[in-house]
Amino acid sequence: MPVSVIEAFGCGTPVVTTSPESMPYLVDNEHTGLLSPVGDEKALAANVIRLLREPELAARLAKNAHEESRKYTWEVVRGQWVKVYRGVLESPR
């Protein structure tokens, strides 16, 4: 999970990225950012230009992404890590 994307979400920066296998789990296309096919630099550039031409879209994506970033605060993630560690400790060996 690229921390740079979560940091951009938290800063309210619109995200345009490629969509390797795991990225759609983090970036919801057209909701929290724009995804482009891997290796398609023209599609990536077109998405950047789209945000420049559609400031309302950029603002909406940034707002949604900022809300999404709250899922990744330490207060939320800490409990998830503790649950994983407890599961490992309690599993039969």
VMD Tcl script that draws the C-alpha trace (Angstrom):
set ca {
  {0.00 0.00 0.00}
  {1.71 3.19 -1.10}
  {1.94 5.61 1.80}
  {2.30 8.49 -0.68}
  {-1.31 7.97 -1.83}
  {-2.62 7.96 1.75}
  {-0.57 11.09 2.47}
  {-2.04 12.79 -0.60}
  {-5.52 11.80 0.58}
  {-4.81 13.28 4.00}
  {-3.49 16.52 2.49}
  {-6.52 16.94 0.27}
  {-4.52 16.52 -2.92}
  {-6.33 14.94 -5.89}
  {-4.76 11.59 -6.80}
  {-4.07 10.38 -10.33}
  {-2.24 7.08 -10.46}
  {-1.80 3.89 -12.39}
  {-3.81 0.86 -11.37}
  {-1.55 -2.06 -10.59}
  {-3.36 -5.03 -9.11}
  {-3.63 -3.67 -5.54}
  {-4.29 0.03 -6.22}
  {-8.07 -0.27 -6.77}
  {-8.31 -1.46 -3.14}
  {-7.05 1.97 -2.09}
  {-8.14 4.36 -4.85}
  {-11.79 4.16 -5.84}
  {-11.79 5.38 -9.45}
  {-13.91 8.50 -9.95}
  {-14.59 8.68 -6.18}
  {-11.25 9.15 -4.39}
  {-8.99 9.51 -7.42}
  {-8.49 8.66 -11.05}
  {-6.90 5.39 -12.14}
  {-5.03 4.84 -15.40}
  {-3.91 1.51 -16.89}
  {-0.37 0.48 -16.05}
  {2.01 1.48 -18.84}
  {-0.44 3.86 -20.49}
  {1.27 7.21 -20.09}
  {-1.26 8.89 -22.40}
  {-4.17 7.85 -20.18}
  {-2.26 9.03 -17.11}
  {-1.58 12.42 -18.72}
  {-5.21 12.66 -19.87}
  {-6.39 12.13 -16.30}
  {-4.08 14.87 -15.01}
  {-5.32 17.24 -17.72}
  {-8.89 16.28 -16.89}
  {-8.43 17.41 -13.30}
  {-6.91 20.69 -14.47}
  {-9.88 21.29 -16.75}
  {-12.48 20.14 -14.23}
  {-11.70 21.82 -10.91}
  {-15.05 20.72 -9.48}
  {-14.09 17.09 -10.08}
  {-10.66 17.68 -8.52}
  {-12.30 19.24 -5.45}
  {-14.82 16.39 -5.11}
  {-12.12 13.72 -5.41}
  {-9.92 15.54 -2.88}
  {-12.80 15.85 -0.40}
  {-13.77 12.19 -0.74}
  {-10.14 11.10 -0.47}
  {-9.61 13.22 2.65}
  {-12.57 11.49 4.28}
  {-11.16 8.11 3.18}
  {-7.81 8.94 4.80}
  {-9.45 8.76 8.22}
  {-9.49 4.97 7.85}
  {-5.70 5.00 8.03}
  {-5.06 7.00 11.20}
  {-2.99 5.36 13.90}
  {-6.01 5.27 16.21}
  {-7.86 3.09 13.68}
  {-4.95 1.01 12.40}
  {-3.52 0.27 15.86}
  {-6.58 -1.81 16.78}
  {-6.34 -3.75 13.53}
  {-2.68 -4.58 14.18}
  {-3.42 -5.69 17.74}
  {-6.17 -7.97 16.43}
  {-3.75 -9.55 13.92}
  {-1.04 -10.07 16.56}
  {-3.52 -11.60 19.01}
  {-4.79 -13.92 16.30}
  {-1.26 -15.10 15.61}
  {-0.49 -15.61 19.30}
  {-3.74 -17.49 19.92}
  {-3.53 -19.76 16.86}
  {-2.49 -23.35 17.44}
  {1.06 -24.04 16.44}
}
mol new
graphics top color blue
foreach p $ca { graphics top sphere $p radius 0.5 }
foreach p [lrange $ca 0 end-1] q [lrange $ca 1 end] { graphics top cylinder $p $q radius 0.2 }
display resetview
